[in-house]
Amino acid sequence: MYPIILIPTYNESIAIVELLNKLSTLHNGREFEVLILDDNSPDGTADIVDKLNLTWVRVLRRPGKAGLGAAYRAGFAEVIMNPRYTHVVTMDADGSHRVEDLPVMLDAEHSSSVSITLGSRWVPGGSVVNWPLSRQILSRAGTAYARIALRIPLHDLTGGFRIYSTELLRKLNLHQMTATGYCFQIEIAMASDLAGASAREVPITFVERVNGVSKMSRAIVIEALWQTTLWGLARTLRPSADKLHYVKSE
């Protein structure tokens, strides 16, 4: 039994090869698998991954670009019922999530088998590289707002470098989640909190991508702000209904 890493891709033909090369080094000492969630990349990302012939890597080919949340939900549905996998790792394809930080995250101890580990930029020891001050302020402000609105005591609710126990994911109504952009990270963190998950934050170094084009946009930021406000109001006005929405009944 071992973890599986989910990596969503859209036009990441260069970056994904670099990432898989680094994961290959880690794979020499650890057992895990990788599932690439490719949204029909025009640059042939999926074909390039297949041609690498890595026995521990496979590709889930999706019909088109439908957003980060949709890709992860499809990936979760593909793997969580497989008894081989104890945990599901999520990480970006563009190299911003360093493979060097992954072993510490995998080894983080939890008080419960229902757990979530967050790679955090904003706890002591965490950092970002090649980000202008304006973007750092925006990210810090966004996660601070989500933390207050949703009353979740975590410092990096918008980050995507995470590890979920498969036991946690099986407790969640993943099909009820609707966020498509990066605010999916906030939505599933909220759902995990409602499920009573044991949470740990591990400091990471986030490195801004060098190759390719960032998928972040103003529309994604607006979606996250609006959705977080709605979720915050819902948690205040109908907390029991909110839990029933996201967490399966025992």
N, C-alpha and C positions, 0 to 999 in steps of 0.2 A: 504494500500500500504506500502511496506516495502522492505528491501534489501534481497538479497540471496547471500550466501557465497559459492564460488566454491573452492573445495579442491582436487587437483590431487593426486592420490595415485598409488604407485607401491611397493608392499611388505612393507606396513606400518601397519601391523596388531596390533602391540603394540602401536605405537605412535598415531594412529587415535583414539583409545579408550580414551587415555588420553586427546587428544584435544577435543573430543566431550563431555567428562565429564566437561571440563572447559567451553565450549560453553553452556552447559546445565545451568550452574549457571548464565551466562549472559542472557540466554533466559528467565529466570524467570522475568526479568525486561524489556526486549526488544523483539519486534516481528521481527523475521527473519526466513529464511529457509536455509538449507544447501544442496548442491548437491555435492556428492562425485564422482569424475571422475576417475574411476578405470580402469587401463590398463591391465585387466585380471591377477591380481596379483597371482602368484603361492602360496603365503602363505594364500590365502583365505580372504584377506582384505574385499572384497565386502560382502561376506557371514557374516563375523563378524559384519559389520556395520548393515546389515539387521536384525541380531539377537538382536541388541540393542532395536529394536522396538520404535525408536524415531519418533514420528509423523511428526516432522518438518525436518527430514533428509531422503533423498532418494539417490539412487545410479544410476549413468549412467555407465553401464557396456560396456566397449570398447573391441574390439577384441584382442588387443595386445599392447605392448609397442611401442609407436610411437613418443614419445617426448613431452616435456612440452607444446610447442606451439600448437601442434595438439590437445592435451587434452583440453587446454583452448578454442581453436576455436570451438571445439565440444560443450563445455559447454556453451559458449556464444550463439551459434546457438539454443541451447535447451531452453534458458531462456529469451532472450532479447525481444521477441515479446509478452511475458506474461504481461498483464497490471498490475498484482499484484506487480511487482518488479520495484522499483524506482532506485535501484543501484545494482551493482554486485561487490562483494568483492572477491579478490583473495588472498589466503594465503596458506602457505606450511603446509603439514600434520605433519611434524616432530617436531613441538613445537618451531621452531626457531622464528616464528612470534607469539608474546604473545597476548593472548586474552585480557589481561589488557590494551593493547594499542588501541584496536579496538574502544571502545566508543568515544575516543577523535577524532579518524579518522572519524567516522560516523558523528560526530557533527561539523566537519570543515565547515565553511561557504565559499560559492563561489559566484562570481559575475554573474555566468551564470548557467543555468540548464545543459549545456553541460560541464561536469566537470570531472576532474581526481584528486584524492587525493593519494599521495604517502607517505607511511611510510618510513621515511628516517633515515638511520644510520649516515649520514655525515652532518647533520645540527646541530647547537647548541642544546644540550639536547639529541641528539641521541648517541647511543653507541653500541658496540658489546661485547659479553661475550664469553670467551673461544676460541678466535681466536688468533693464533700466529701473531706476527707483520708482517711477510712476507705476510700472506693472507690479512691483513688489507691494506697493501701497494698495493697489486695486485688489490683489489677491488676499492680502491680510485683511482688508476691510470686508471683502466678500465672505470670507470664512468666519470673521468675527460677527457679522450680521446674522449668518446662518446659525451660529452657535447660540446667539441670544434669542433669535426668533423661535428656534426649535428646542431650546433648553437642552442641548447636547454638549457635555463638557469635553469636547475634543477641539484640537487646535488647527486641524487641516482638513476640513470637511469637503473641500473641493478637489483635493488631490486624488489621483487615480492609481497610485502604486499601492496595492492592497493585497491582503490575503484573507479569504473567507473560508471558514470550515464548511465542508459540504453539509454537515449537520445543520449549520445555521441556514444555508441556502435552501435546504429542504423544508425548513420551517416557514419560509416566506412565500407569499403569493406573488411570485415574480411577474405573472401575467397581468397583475393589477397596476404595475408600475408603468407610467406613461412618459416620463421625461426622455427626451431624445438626445439633447446635447450634454455638455459637461455637468449640468445640474443633476444628471442621473447619479453622480457620485454622492450628492447631497441626499437624494431620495433614498438610495439604498442604505446609506448610513443611518438615516432616520428610521427606516424599517428595521434595521439591525438593532437599534436602540429599543424600539418597541418590542422586539423579540427577546429582550433581556440578554443580549450578547455580551460576553466579556470582551472589552476593548483595550487594545494596547497601541500606543504610538511609538514608533521607532524613528529616530532622527535619520534623515537621508540628505544627500546632496543632489539637488535637481539641476540638471544641465540643459540650458536652452538648446534646441536642435540646431545643427549646423547645416545638414542637407535637407532638401525638400521645403515644403510650404506649411506653415502652421495652420491648423484647422480652427483656431480660435477666431471668433468674429464678434462684432457688436451685438448681433442678434442672439448669440449664445449667452452673452453676459446679461442681456435684458431678460431672456427666458429664465435664467437662474434666479435673478432678483425677483421677478414676478412669481415664479413658482414657490420660492422659499417663503415669500409673504403669505401666499395662500395656505401653504402647509402649516406655517406658524399659527395662523388664525384657526385652522382646523384642529390643531392639537390643543388649542385653548378652549374652543367652543364645544368640541365633541371628541374628547380623548379616547373614550371607549370605542366609538365607531371607527376612529382612525386605526386603532390597533386591529380591529376585526378586518379592516380593509387590507392590511399588509401582512398579518400574521395568521397562519392557518390555525384552526381550532385544534385542541389536543384530542 
